[in-house]
């Protein structure tokens, strides 16, 4: 397998707000430029529209093959139309919750879309609309959305304990599903985000409530590091990395000093420092430098990285199933009834 190290560095240079454009132009014009790898990696990290918009801002689209420019233009156009619809839904829900005095903030992609920080609405890919709701208002908010057509629910086949959001709500007449949260992180790590303070310090952008810059950054990091196991895998999500750049994490000294004492945040920033010039001013200890070395090694040796990832993935899933089976009676009954007994019938 070819090394992904050059591809990740080139993507970082494209997304960066600090990189040298003339140097980047030389890299992209090189006969050794692997466009297929770049598109594959950018697509898997959900940043193709960001790649297109950053290249357009830097006046470097002319360095790309013509067919690739056309492809990226089409992806960007489709994402723009999608995001326009999603933003309209965000505005609708914001007005609905404000009318009924539901204390809330939009999260993740929805918050980033509403923040006004992107030059184009197409720049960020958004999936669901995630919203944090004050805990004693969650039932009211859930019913309000059901009454507005978000009445198709996606539930687990068993009772879920300590889960961070209510069942996903879908409307046949709207594009994005909605997830109402009373928690943001896996249960054991809930204390890392003060939800009451997150609601108390929220900001309003054009009438839409989103977290303060501190909590936008904190949640962006921890949702990847903890919920998506980025800390355990010692990997980056370039989508989250780009959100951090857009939010100005690298240039906010007070913000950095608040986040660096949190080990998950420190590990995230130290990996970003490997490929993004914005973090070059931060010094890391020997343990974090070892994490950087291992990350670079995984980019360089894809065969090793894949084996390592698969082993860790298997461990996480096995541990989750065993713990859930032993502690959750509803899940245990579901497994025994639908997996074990049904199999024995055949």
Protein Blocks (a to p, Z undefined) as FASTA:
>chain_A
ZZfklmmmmmmmmmpmkbcfklmmmmmmpmklcfklmmmmmmmnopmmmmmmmmmmnopm
mmpcfklmmmmmmmmmmmmmmmmmmmmmmmmmmmmmmmnopacddehjlmmmmnopafbf
klpccfbdcddddfklmmmmmmmmmmnopacccddfbdcehiabdcddddfkbmbdcddd
fbfbdfklmmmpcfklmmmmpcceehiacddfklmmmmmmmmmmmmnommmnopacfklm
mmmmmnommmmmklmmmmmmpmklmmmmmmmmmmmmklmmpccdfklmmmmmmmmmmmmm
mmlmmmmmmmmmmmmmmmmmmmmmmmmmklmmmmmmmmmmmmmmZZ
